[in-house]
């Protein structure tokens, strides 16, 4: 599987809106103004914050997640962006496997199954959709192409949509300091006989490396 160059990635982002149409995801922790003209919208989560310790701590868990009947998931990642109206714009990592929404102040928000940001108590996992399992999958980009590198000055964000089996296994390893995520690894594989790799993310607030399988395409 060929690794895409930076120029190819840039070209893919310029043309994706024309070639595939526009796809809008509502994302709660990121303001559209901070990310330029990209249609990111607002991520939200109904799950309670997951507390990961008082100083430095690490959470490493694997989950089995239900997927939409159309068999696809949405993935979004972003780095820290400059403040907007003196409000910080923390980077984040978001996974949506099913369609859950809620209405807040006449705005329809899409609820994510996994979400975290570079802000305190932001780590959330929808355990009604994603059940913890003992099985583990590798935390490495094996079987996927990349990386697509995202920094505050290079793209700033990345959105992917990936075809999957009826369920996926996800392994999430998050390092936090004072309840604030500082580093995350996210591996996603189909939960079927093949266990084919879907995507892999190596996220920090200042840099994200994105690795994607052949069923993924960019929505950025």
N, C-alpha and C positions, 0 to 999 in steps of 0.2 A: 504494500500500500504506500503511495507516494506522499511525502511530506510537502505540504503547500508552502511556498515561499511567502515572504511578507508582501511582495508586490501582488502576488496572486490573491492573497487574502484581502488586500485593499481593493483590488478590482472586483472581487466577489461581493464586497459590501456596497460598492458603488452601483453595481448592476442588479443586486438582489431585489431591490424595490421594484425595478422595471420588469424583471424576468419572472418573479414569483408572486407579485402583488404584495400588499402590505399586511402585516400581522401585528395586532396590538395586544400587549400584555399589560394589565394594570399592576403597578409595583409600588408598595407603600413607603419604602424607606428611601427612594431616590426621586429627586425632582427632575422633571423633564428639562427645565431650563439649565440645569447643571451639566447636562449631557448633550447639549446642542440640539440639533433637529431630529435626533433619533426618537422614534415612537416607542418609548419604553413603558409609559403609563405608571401604575402603582402596584407593588407587591404587598400583600398583607397575609397574616396568619392568625387563625383562631386559637392556636395552641398556646399554652402557657410557656413563659420563658424557662429554659433549662439552665439551672445554676450549676456552674462547673468549678466552684472553689473560690477561695478568697484571694489567693495570690496567683501563682502560675499553676495551671492544671490542664489536663488533656482528657478529652472524651473520645473514645474509639468504639463505635457500635455499628452493627450491620442490621439492616431492616429489609423486610419483604414488603414491597409497595404495590398496591392495586393500580392499574393503568386504565385510562379511558377505553371504551369499547372500540374506538378507532385505532387503538394501539400506537400512541405516540406520547412523548413527554416534551415539556418545554424547560429549557435551562437558560439562566441569565447570570452574568457575572459583571462586576464593575469595580473599578478602583476608586479611591477617594477623589472627589472633585472639589474645585474651589468653592468656598461658601457662597450662598445666594441669600441676599438680604440679611447678611450676618448670621445665617443659619448653616451649620456644618452639613456637608453632603458625604456621608460615609460610604465607602465601597461595600459591596455585598455579594452573596452567592445565593441563588434561588433555584429550587427544583419544583416543578408542578407536574404531577402525574395524572390527576383527575380534575374535573371541572367542579369547583366549589366557589360560590360567590356569596357576597353579602352587600347590602346597601347601606352606605354611610353618607349622610348629608347629600342625598340624591346622587351619589356616585357609586357605581357598581364596581366592587373590588374583587379581584380574583385571589382566592386564598391558596397559598403555597403549601406544599407538604414538607419541604425543608427550606429554612431561611436563616441567614445570619448576616450581620453587618459589623463594621468596625465601630460598634457602639455598645454600651453596657447593657447586659441582659437581653441581647438581641437573638440569641440562638433559640430556634423553635423547630419542633418536629411534630407533624400531625400523626399521632399514634393511632388515630381511628382509621387512617388509610395505610399507614406504614407500621407493621408489627415487628418488634425486635426478634431476631433469630440468632442462634448460636453459630450458624454457618458463616464463614468469612470468605471474602474475595480479595485478590491482591490489590494493594494500594500502589499501583504502578500503571503507566500508560501502555500496557501490552495489548496489541491487537487494534490500536487506534492510531490515527495520524495526527501529527502536530509537531511542535505546538503552534497555536495561534497565540501570540504574546500581546497582552493588553497592559498598558501603563496609562497614567494620567495624560501623557502627551501622545500616546499612540492608541487611537480608537477610544480609549476610556471605558469601553464596555463591549460586551459580546452577548448576542442572543442566538440560541440554537434550538431547532426542533428536530427530534430524533424518533424514528420509528422503532418500536419495541415489540416484545412478546406481550402476552396478557398480564404478566407481572414482571417486576424488575427487582433485582437485589441491589441495594445501595450500601456502600460502606462509607461512613463519614468519620473522619478523624479531625478534631478541632482542638487547637491549643489556644487557651485564653489566659489573659492576665487581668486580674480584678474584674472578672466576669465579662471582659471584652474580648471577642475573638480576634486573634492576631495572625493565625495561620490555619488553613483548612485544606484537607485532601478529600476529594469526593470521587469514588469509583462507582460506575453503574454498569451492570450486566443484566442480560435477559435471564429470567428465572425459568429456564426450560432445559431441555437436554443438552443444548449446545453451550449455554452460559456465555454466549457471544458478548464481547465487550461493546458497550454503547458509547460511553464517553468517560473522560477522566479530567478532573480539575485540580490544579494546584494554585490555591488562592492566598494572597496576602492583600492588605489594604492598598499597597503601592504597585503590585504586579500580579497578573494572573496568567498562567499558562493553560491553554485550553486544548485538549486532545479529543478528536471526534471520530466516530466510526462511519462506515459507508452509508448508513441510513440517516445521517444528520445533514441538515442544510441550514445556512445562516439566515437569520431574520433581522440582522442588524442593518 
